[in-house]
Amino acid sequence: MKKTGIRCLFFTAESVLRFGLAFVAITGAYLLAQEAINTITYFIFLAAAQVVYDPVSAGFKQLSLLFETLVRII
């Protein structure tokens, strides 16, 4: 039960992160269509969002593997 709960928690956190990146892309596309921002700004924000979200997502994966290993030991 504990192992399943930990996996569920990290899956939820990773899903929120992935939706965050999609939200940045959709919001940027909307602003680009409304001509509130230009194309260069849109691509800069997409690159910045990827730089932020990818390491955090990888960290969650590593942390879940660490917790899974700790659960097996205990």
DOSE-579313 format. One line per field, with one value per residue: x, z, y of N, C-alpha, C, CB in turn. Coordinates in pm, whole numbers. Last residue first. Glycine has a CB too. Layout:
N
n_c1 = c(X,...);
n_c3 = c(Z,...);
n_c2 = c(Y,...);
ca_c1 = c(X,...);
ca_c3 = c(Z,...);
ca_c2 = c(Y,...);
c_c1 = c(X,...);
c_c3 = c(Z,...);
c_c2 = c(Y,...);
cb_c1 = c(X,...);
cb_c3 = c(Z,...);
cb_c2 = c(Y,...);
END
This chain:
74
n_c1 = c(1308,1382,1160,1157,1392,1318,1118,1265,1420,1223,1131,1358,1369,1128,1175,1388,1259,1099,1297,1413,1174,1089,1291,1324,1063,1037,1225,1108,870,973,1087,863,733,918,905,642,497,177,-74,-209,-368,-187,-23,-198,-232,26,57,-132,-16,234,156,14,219,351,148,119,362,313,102,238,411,225,113,336,386,152,170,402,311,105,243,391,191,82);
n_c3 = c(363,99,-46,20,-102,-371,-385,-337,-574,-768,-700,-758,-1035,-1104,-1007,-1174,-1418,-1360,-1329,-1585,-1737,-1651,-1727,-1998,-2083,-2030,-2209,-2454,-2436,-2423,-2680,-2843,-2777,-2861,-3138,-3205,-2961,-2799,-2880,-3093,-3053,-3106,-2882,-2681,-2760,-2731,-2453,-2365,-2466,-2332,-2063,-2060,-2101,-1858,-1685,-1748,-1637,-1365,-1319,-1359,-1141,-932,-992,-960,-689,-579,-677,-549,-285,-292,-347,-112,78,0);
n_c2 = c(-139,-183,-99,170,258,226,416,648,648,675,929,1079,1050,1181,1439,1511,1527,1750,1942,1949,2038,2298,2487,2451,2493,2764,2868,2798,2945,3206,3219,3193,3437,3626,3578,3652,3879,3926,3985,3873,3661,3460,3486,3412,3142,3048,3080,2895,2660,2654,2652,2413,2230,2268,2181,1918,1832,1884,1711,1470,1470,1447,1196,1034,1072,951,691,599,610,421,187,162,125,-119);
ca_c1 = c(1233,1475,1204,1044,1382,1430,1086,1166,1484,1306,1040,1311,1478,1150,1066,1408,1363,1038,1208,1491,1242,1007,1245,1444,1123,951,1244,1240,865,900,1172,964,667,884,1031,687,547,321,-30,-102,-427,-300,33,-146,-347,-36,141,-148,-150,226,243,-56,115,420,202,10,341,423,80,129,466,312,30,270,482,189,56,397,425,76,145,459,278,0);
ca_c3 = c(490,208,-60,61,43,-316,-412,-239,-443,-767,-687,-621,-952,-1141,-952,-1030,-1398,-1392,-1216,-1469,-1761,-1625,-1589,-1913,-2097,-1961,-2065,-2418,-2450,-2309,-2561,-2843,-2758,-2719,-3066,-3219,-3093,-2796,-2757,-3121,-3022,-3198,-3015,-2683,-2753,-2863,-2545,-2332,-2509,-2479,-2114,-2033,-2203,-1983,-1674,-1783,-1783,-1436,-1302,-1449,-1276,-940,-990,-1090,-785,-547,-714,-696,-327,-258,-443,-240,86,0);
ca_c2 = c(-140,-213,-238,87,263,147,277,605,642,554,815,1072,998,1040,1359,1500,1425,1621,1912,1901,1910,2179,2475,2447,2360,2668,2886,2745,2799,3152,3235,3087,3308,3616,3557,3514,3843,3902,4049,3968,3792,3479,3509,3548,3233,3045,3155,3037,2701,2652,2760,2538,2244,2297,2318,2008,1821,1951,1855,1507,1477,1564,1315,1040,1123,1088,774,608,692,560,237,173,242,0);
c_c1 = c(1132,1401,1297,1083,1268,1424,1195,1126,1386,1376,1117,1215,1435,1259,1083,1299,1392,1137,1140,1404,1329,1082,1178,1403,1246,1009,1159,1264,998,887,1102,1059,769,819,1005,814,603,367,121,-63,-330,-367,-78,-86,-300,-157,83,-65,-173,91,232,25,38,320,273,54,226,403,189,99,359,370,114,183,424,283,87,284,425,187,113,366,347,87);
c_c3 = c(482,339,55,54,95,-164,-357,-259,-337,-632,-689,-600,-807,-1054,-984,-963,-1250,-1373,-1238,-1348,-1643,-1643,-1564,-1766,-2007,-1969,-1986,-2268,-2411,-2317,-2438,-2723,-2751,-2688,-2916,-3140,-3091,-2938,-2739,-2997,-3048,-3176,-3117,-2818,-2760,-2869,-2686,-2425,-2482,-2529,-2266,-2081,-2185,-2097,-1801,-1773,-1828,-1587,-1375,-1441,-1378,-1081,-1004,-1100,-926,-652,-690,-742,-478,-302,-417,-346,-47,0);
c_c2 = c(-248,-228,-277,-61,175,144,185,460,594,537,684,956,983,978,1211,1420,1405,1507,1777,1867,1865,2048,2340,2430,2345,2527,2788,2756,2736,3001,3179,3097,3194,3482,3543,3486,3701,3871,4032,4049,3908,3615,3534,3584,3379,3139,3160,3124,2850,2703,2768,2658,2375,2314,2358,2153,1910,1946,1932,1657,1517,1580,1441,1165,1128,1146,921,699,708,654,384,232,268,126);
cb_c1 = c(1164,1580,1275,920,1363,1566,1067,1043,1540,1411,936,1244,1599,1189,932,1416,1492,984,1103,1592,1329,889,1148,1528,1162,809,1209,1350,828,763,1207,1043,566,790,1129,709,656,359,-106,-145,-472,-402,119,-42,-428,-80,280,-108,-258,251,391,-84,18,521,297,-110,312,556,77,2,528,426,-52,185,607,253,-69,379,558,55,17,512,381,-94);
cb_c3 = c(519,219,-194,-27,89,-363,-562,-248,-405,-879,-801,-583,-962,-1290,-1006,-968,-1473,-1535,-1199,-1429,-1884,-1715,-1555,-1930,-2243,-2021,-2025,-2495,-2594,-2300,-2538,-2971,-2871,-2678,-3092,-3365,-3140,-2698,-2635,-3232,-2876,-3181,-3058,-2573,-2624,-2900,-2549,-2186,-2438,-2533,-2071,-1883,-2199,-2015,-1556,-1692,-1822,-1399,-1153,-1416,-1315,-838,-862,-1115,-783,-409,-634,-758,-279,-109,-438,-285,198,121);
cb_c2 = c(-4,-103,-260,114,407,206,253,693,779,560,817,1203,1090,1029,1408,1637,1463,1622,2023,2007,1922,2180,2589,2576,2334,2671,3030,2819,2760,3216,3384,3091,3281,3731,3674,3481,3943,3787,3990,4063,3795,3366,3390,3566,3209,2902,3095,3063,2617,2510,2737,2551,2124,2186,2329,1984,1675,1887,1893,1427,1342,1554,1321,913,1037,1095,733,469,629,574,153,37,225,0);
END
